[in-house]
Amino acid sequence: MLQTRPRVALFVTCLVDLYRPNVGFSAIALLEEAGCQVEVPATQTCCGQPAYNTGDRATAKELARAVVDAFLPYDYCVVPSGSCGGMISHHYPALFADDPQYRGKAEALGAKTHELVSFLTDVRGMTRVAARHEGVVTYHDSCSGLRELGVKAQPRGLLAGMAGTTVTEMADAEICCGFGGTFCVKYPDISTRMVADKVRAIAATGADTLLAGDLGCLLNMAGRLKREGVPVKVRHVAEVLAGRTGDAPAIGEVS
């Protein structure tokens, strides 16, 4: 693992802030384990993706400018979400293509923005975590993390090296769970069919815990698992890797 101590700014994400703070604390613990100095810029808000995806470019730009200003001074911006990470790293430069003041800034921030587990493995060289987790887990690939950021082998590698953990693959792990941000609102029938298919694939693995790197996907799948009575716990991968499963109930459970 690299021995330098970079200043890393954690982009918490709206869903983590509102629904699952334990993911943010888990991310901090993992980044510190990887030898980083972690800060959480207080002025951060939404990355602007919901507005961007619905065609409201003016609002998306306003939100993105605030993110760029807050995170550009750091060595890295790290995000426990492939969706928000993809927005900052891939879509900000295009969003500001006609804005000479922010185009270069957006490109610079995009180049040093990483999804959490990808950063730990690909940038910091982490091959093993200190925590252990007893049980059988299966991993769902979120669309943005997989297709925009190339996150697939990284979480599986760290999980496979955890003491007590067995990783079992579900069928069609790369297929969308049906959440897709506003997709599930615009096309509820299609979304429901997709998540129902996903739940069947999860149940067939025999795993006791479902993991993923995006909270939106996890909330969607947790809700369907509960409605169908499938007794599989749902957690963000960072919670397991950081050994913080005792700090919050599984997603969808009541403490």
C-alpha positions as CSV (number, residue, x, y, z in Angstrom):
1,M,0.0,0.0,0.0
2,L,1.2,3.5,-0.8
3,Q,2.9,5.3,2.2
4,T,2.0,8.9,1.4
5,R,-0.9,10.5,3.3
6,P,-3.2,12.3,0.8
7,R,-5.9,14.7,1.7
8,V,-9.1,13.1,0.7
9,A,-12.5,14.8,0.6
10,L,-15.4,12.5,1.2
11,F,-18.5,13.2,-0.9
12,V,-21.1,11.8,1.4
13,T,-24.1,11.7,-1.1
14,C,-27.7,12.7,-0.3
15,L,-29.0,9.2,0.3
16,V,-26.2,8.4,2.7
17,D,-26.7,11.6,4.6
18,L,-30.5,11.2,4.8
19,Y,-30.9,7.4,5.1
20,R,-27.6,5.7,6.0
21,P,-25.0,7.8,7.8
22,N,-23.2,4.5,8.8
23,V,-22.0,4.2,5.2
24,G,-20.3,7.6,5.5
25,F,-18.6,6.6,8.8
26,S,-17.6,3.3,7.3
27,A,-16.1,5.1,4.3
28,I,-14.1,7.3,6.6
29,A,-12.8,4.3,8.6
30,L,-11.7,2.6,5.4
31,L,-10.0,5.6,4.0
32,E,-8.1,6.1,7.3
33,E,-7.1,2.5,7.2
34,A,-5.7,3.1,3.8
35,G,-3.5,5.9,5.2
36,C,-5.6,8.9,4.1
37,Q,-6.3,12.2,5.9
38,V,-10.1,12.4,5.5
39,E,-12.2,15.6,5.5
40,V,-15.8,16.1,4.8
41,P,-16.4,19.5,3.2
42,A,-19.3,21.1,5.1
43,T,-20.6,23.0,2.1
44,Q,-21.4,20.0,0.0
45,T,-24.9,19.3,-1.2
46,C,-26.4,17.2,-4.0
47,C,-24.1,16.4,-6.9
48,G,-26.9,17.5,-9.3
49,Q,-27.6,14.2,-10.9
50,P,-31.4,14.1,-10.4
51,A,-31.7,17.5,-12.1
52,Y,-29.2,16.5,-14.8
53,N,-31.1,13.3,-15.6
54,T,-34.4,15.1,-15.9
55,G,-33.1,17.8,-18.2
56,D,-32.8,20.7,-15.7
57,R,-29.3,21.7,-16.7
58,A,-29.5,25.1,-15.0
59,T,-30.1,23.5,-11.5
60,A,-27.5,20.8,-12.2
61,K,-24.9,23.4,-13.0
62,E,-25.7,25.5,-9.9
63,L,-25.3,22.4,-7.7
64,A,-22.2,21.2,-9.6
65,R,-20.4,24.5,-9.2
66,A,-20.8,24.3,-5.5
67,V,-19.3,20.8,-5.5
68,V,-16.4,21.8,-7.7
69,D,-15.6,24.8,-5.5
70,A,-15.7,22.6,-2.3
71,F,-13.8,19.6,-3.5
72,L,-11.2,20.9,-6.0
73,P,-8.6,21.9,-3.4
74,Y,-8.2,18.3,-2.2
75,D,-5.9,15.6,-3.5
76,Y,-8.8,13.3,-4.2
77,C,-12.6,13.3,-4.1
78,V,-13.9,9.9,-3.0
79,V,-17.6,8.8,-3.2
80,P,-19.3,5.7,-1.7
81,S,-21.5,5.6,-4.8
82,G,-20.8,4.7,-8.4
83,S,-23.8,6.9,-9.4
84,C,-22.6,10.1,-7.8
85,G,-19.0,9.3,-8.6
86,G,-19.9,8.9,-12.2
87,M,-21.7,12.2,-12.3
88,I,-18.8,14.1,-10.9
89,S,-16.1,12.3,-12.9
90,H,-17.8,11.7,-16.2
91,H,-20.7,14.2,-16.6
92,Y,-19.4,17.4,-15.0
93,P,-16.9,18.0,-17.8
94,A,-19.6,17.7,-20.4
95,L,-22.0,19.8,-18.3
96,F,-19.5,22.7,-18.3
97,A,-18.4,22.3,-21.9
98,D,-19.7,25.8,-22.7
99,D,-18.5,27.4,-19.5
100,P,-14.9,28.6,-19.8
101,Q,-14.8,29.5,-16.1
102,Y,-15.6,26.0,-14.8
103,R,-14.8,23.7,-17.7
104,G,-11.1,23.2,-16.7
105,K,-12.0,23.0,-13.0
106,A,-14.6,20.3,-13.7
107,E,-12.1,18.3,-15.7
108,A,-9.5,18.6,-13.0
109,L,-12.0,17.4,-10.3
110,G,-13.3,14.7,-12.5
111,A,-9.8,13.3,-13.0
112,K,-9.3,12.9,-9.2
113,T,-12.7,11.6,-8.3
114,H,-13.1,7.9,-7.5
115,E,-15.7,5.5,-6.2
116,L,-14.7,4.4,-2.7
117,V,-13.7,0.7,-3.2
118,S,-12.0,1.5,-6.5
119,F,-10.0,4.2,-4.8
120,L,-8.9,1.8,-2.0
121,T,-7.7,-0.9,-4.4
122,D,-6.7,0.9,-7.6
123,V,-5.2,4.1,-6.1
124,R,-4.2,3.1,-2.6
125,G,-3.2,-0.5,-3.3
126,M,-5.3,-2.0,-0.6
127,T,-5.6,-5.8,-1.0
128,R,-7.0,-6.7,2.4
129,V,-9.0,-5.1,5.2
130,A,-8.5,-5.5,8.9
131,A,-12.2,-6.4,9.7
132,R,-13.7,-9.8,9.5
133,H,-17.3,-10.8,8.6
134,E,-18.9,-14.1,9.3
135,G,-21.3,-15.2,6.6
136,V,-22.1,-15.7,2.9
137,V,-22.5,-12.6,0.8
138,T,-23.5,-11.9,-2.7
139,Y,-22.7,-8.7,-4.6
140,H,-24.9,-6.7,-7.0
141,D,-23.1,-4.5,-9.6
142,S,-24.7,-1.1,-9.8
143,C,-25.1,0.3,-13.4
144,S,-23.1,3.5,-13.0
145,G,-20.3,1.9,-10.9
146,L,-19.9,-1.0,-13.4
147,R,-20.4,0.7,-16.7
148,E,-19.1,4.2,-16.1
149,L,-16.3,3.5,-13.5
150,G,-15.3,-0.1,-14.1
151,V,-16.1,-1.2,-10.6
152,K,-16.5,-5.0,-10.5
153,A,-13.4,-7.0,-9.4
154,Q,-12.4,-4.5,-6.7
155,P,-15.1,-5.1,-4.1
156,R,-15.1,-8.9,-4.8
157,G,-11.3,-9.0,-4.2
158,L,-11.5,-7.3,-0.8
159,L,-14.5,-9.4,0.2
160,A,-12.8,-12.6,-0.8
161,G,-9.8,-11.7,1.4
162,M,-12.0,-11.1,4.5
163,A,-11.7,-13.6,7.3
164,G,-15.0,-15.6,7.7
165,T,-16.5,-14.3,4.5
166,T,-17.7,-16.5,1.6
167,V,-18.7,-14.7,-1.7
168,T,-21.2,-16.4,-3.9
169,E,-22.2,-14.9,-7.2
170,M,-25.9,-14.4,-8.2
171,A,-27.1,-14.9,-11.7
172,D,-27.2,-11.7,-13.8
173,A,-25.3,-9.7,-11.2
174,E,-24.6,-7.0,-13.8
175,I,-28.3,-6.5,-14.7
176,C,-30.0,-3.4,-13.3
177,C,-32.1,-3.7,-10.2
178,G,-34.8,-1.4,-11.6
179,F,-34.1,1.6,-9.5
180,G,-32.3,3.9,-11.9
181,G,-33.1,7.1,-10.0
182,T,-36.2,8.7,-11.6
183,F,-36.6,5.6,-13.9
184,C,-38.5,3.8,-11.1
185,V,-40.9,6.7,-10.8
186,K,-41.5,7.1,-14.6
187,Y,-41.8,3.4,-15.3
188,P,-43.0,1.7,-12.1
189,D,-44.3,-1.5,-13.7
190,I,-41.0,-2.2,-15.5
191,S,-39.0,-1.3,-12.4
192,T,-41.0,-3.7,-10.3
193,R,-40.5,-6.5,-12.7
194,M,-36.8,-5.9,-12.8
195,V,-36.4,-5.8,-9.0
196,A,-38.6,-8.9,-8.7
197,D,-36.2,-10.8,-11.1
198,K,-33.3,-9.5,-9.0
199,V,-34.8,-10.8,-5.8
200,R,-35.2,-14.2,-7.2
201,A,-31.6,-14.3,-8.3
202,I,-30.5,-13.1,-4.8
203,A,-32.6,-15.7,-3.0
204,A,-31.2,-18.5,-5.3
205,T,-27.6,-17.9,-4.1
206,G,-28.4,-18.9,-0.5
207,A,-26.4,-15.9,0.7
208,D,-27.4,-14.4,4.0
209,T,-26.3,-10.8,3.0
210,L,-26.7,-8.8,-0.1
211,L,-24.1,-6.1,-0.8
212,A,-23.7,-3.3,-3.3
213,G,-21.9,0.0,-3.6
214,D,-24.9,2.3,-4.3
215,L,-27.5,3.0,-1.6
216,G,-30.2,3.7,-4.2
217,C,-30.0,0.2,-5.5
218,L,-29.8,-1.2,-2.0
219,L,-32.9,0.6,-0.8
220,N,-34.8,-0.6,-3.8
221,M,-33.8,-4.2,-3.4
222,A,-34.2,-4.2,0.4
223,G,-37.8,-3.0,0.0
224,R,-38.6,-5.8,-2.5
225,L,-36.9,-8.5,-0.4
226,K,-38.9,-7.4,2.6
227,R,-42.2,-7.4,0.7
228,E,-41.6,-10.8,-0.7
229,G,-40.5,-12.2,2.7
230,V,-37.0,-13.1,1.6
231,P,-34.8,-13.2,4.8
232,V,-31.6,-11.7,3.3
233,K,-29.9,-8.8,5.0
234,V,-28.9,-5.8,2.9
235,R,-25.9,-3.7,3.5
236,H,-23.6,-1.3,1.7
237,V,-20.3,-3.0,1.0
238,A,-18.4,-0.3,3.0
239,E,-20.2,-1.3,6.2
240,V,-19.0,-4.9,5.9
241,L,-15.4,-4.0,4.8
242,A,-15.1,-1.5,7.7
243,G,-16.5,-4.0,10.2
244,R,-19.4,-1.6,11.1
245,T,-22.3,-4.0,10.8
246,G,-23.0,-3.7,14.5
247,D,-23.3,0.0,14.3
248,A,-26.6,0.0,12.4
249,P,-29.4,-2.5,11.6
250,A,-29.4,-3.9,8.1
251,I,-31.0,-1.7,5.4
252,G,-34.8,-2.0,5.7
253,E,-34.7,-3.2,9.3
254,V,-35.9,-1.2,12.3
255,S,-33.5,-0.8,15.2
